[in-house]
């Protein structure tokens, strides 16, 4: 069975930085991509950033220029470096591992790590 675990969350002041990590254990058939999502209180879960097997990255507009996603495919690990944090970045950050099992994808999720941006 695949298990996904996030770490590195915490409390930081506006303008500060934080790095969160995610590692997956178990067997992945074919790693398609790794991604971060977040969910703020009272809001729907939203996409934040992703990195493909070939290292192509995508970001939601609100974090472009501030966040950087990176990954280690061999170790099934993904990182999200968050700089210039704002209060609106406060959320539970979830890690997603997308496994290509043709003719479908299988998504594995972590339970999240809390990031709080407050003065």
NORJO-V500374 format. One record per residue. N is the residue number from 0. RES is the residue in three letters. SS is DSSP state (H for helix, E for strand, L for the rest). PSI is psi in radians with two decimals (* if undefined). Layout:
N & RES & SS & PSI
N & RES & SS & PSI
//
This chain:
0 & UNK & L & 2.57
1 & UNK & L & 2.30
2 & UNK & E & 2.42
3 & UNK & E & 2.23
4 & UNK & E & 2.20
5 & UNK & E & 2.73
6 & UNK & E & 2.88
7 & UNK & L & -0.02
8 & UNK & L & 2.96
9 & UNK & E & -2.88
10 & UNK & E & 2.29
11 & UNK & E & 2.62
12 & UNK & L & 2.70
13 & UNK & L & 2.39
14 & UNK & L & -0.16
15 & UNK & L & -3.08
16 & UNK & L & 2.73
17 & UNK & E & 2.53
18 & UNK & E & 2.17
19 & UNK & E & 2.61
20 & UNK & E & 2.76
21 & UNK & E & 2.31
22 & UNK & E & 2.49
23 & UNK & E & 2.40
24 & UNK & E & 2.73
25 & UNK & L & -3.06
26 & UNK & L & 2.15
27 & UNK & L & 2.22
28 & UNK & L & -0.93
29 & UNK & L & 1.94
30 & UNK & E & 1.95
31 & UNK & E & -0.83
32 & UNK & E & 2.91
33 & UNK & E & 2.56
34 & UNK & E & 2.86
35 & UNK & E & 2.37
36 & UNK & E & 2.86
37 & UNK & E & 2.72
38 & UNK & E & 2.04
39 & UNK & L & 2.76
40 & UNK & L & 2.26
41 & UNK & L & 0.10
42 & UNK & L & 2.84
43 & UNK & L & 2.73
44 & UNK & L & 2.38
45 & UNK & E & 2.67
46 & UNK & E & 2.44
47 & UNK & E & -0.98
48 & UNK & E & 2.70
49 & UNK & E & 2.76
50 & UNK & E & 2.25
51 & UNK & E & 3.02
52 & UNK & L & -0.62
53 & UNK & L & 0.18
54 & UNK & L & 0.28
55 & UNK & L & 2.32
56 & UNK & E & 2.66
57 & UNK & E & 2.55
58 & UNK & E & 2.59
59 & UNK & L & 2.55
60 & UNK & H & -0.63
61 & UNK & H & -0.27
62 & UNK & H & -0.05
63 & UNK & L & 2.32
64 & UNK & L & -0.19
65 & UNK & L & -0.66
66 & UNK & E & 2.60
67 & UNK & E & 2.19
68 & UNK & E & 2.46
69 & UNK & E & 2.83
70 & UNK & E & 2.84
71 & UNK & E & 1.71
72 & UNK & L & -0.73
73 & UNK & L & -0.63
74 & UNK & L & 0.08
75 & UNK & L & 0.92
76 & UNK & E & 2.43
77 & UNK & E & 2.53
78 & UNK & E & 2.69
79 & UNK & E & 1.89
80 & UNK & E & 2.09
81 & UNK & E & 2.06
82 & UNK & L & 2.86
83 & UNK & L & 0.83
84 & UNK & L & 2.52
85 & UNK & L & 2.74
86 & UNK & H & -0.60
87 & UNK & H & -0.13
88 & UNK & H & -0.16
89 & UNK & L & 2.17
90 & UNK & E & 2.96
91 & UNK & E & 2.19
92 & UNK & E & 2.19
93 & UNK & E & 2.44
94 & UNK & E & 2.39
95 & UNK & E & 2.28
96 & UNK & E & 2.08
97 & UNK & E & 2.10
98 & UNK & E & 2.15
99 & UNK & E & 1.95
100 & UNK & E & 1.42
101 & UNK & L & 2.38
102 & UNK & L & 0.49
103 & UNK & E & 2.91
104 & UNK & E & 2.59
105 & UNK & E & 2.21
106 & UNK & E & 2.30
107 & UNK & E & 2.38
108 & UNK & E & 2.52
109 & UNK & L & 3.08
110 & UNK & L & -0.09
111 & UNK & L & 2.75
112 & UNK & E & 2.35
113 & UNK & E & 2.26
114 & UNK & E & 2.11
115 & UNK & E & 2.16
116 & UNK & E & 1.92
117 & UNK & L & 2.57
118 & UNK & L & *
//
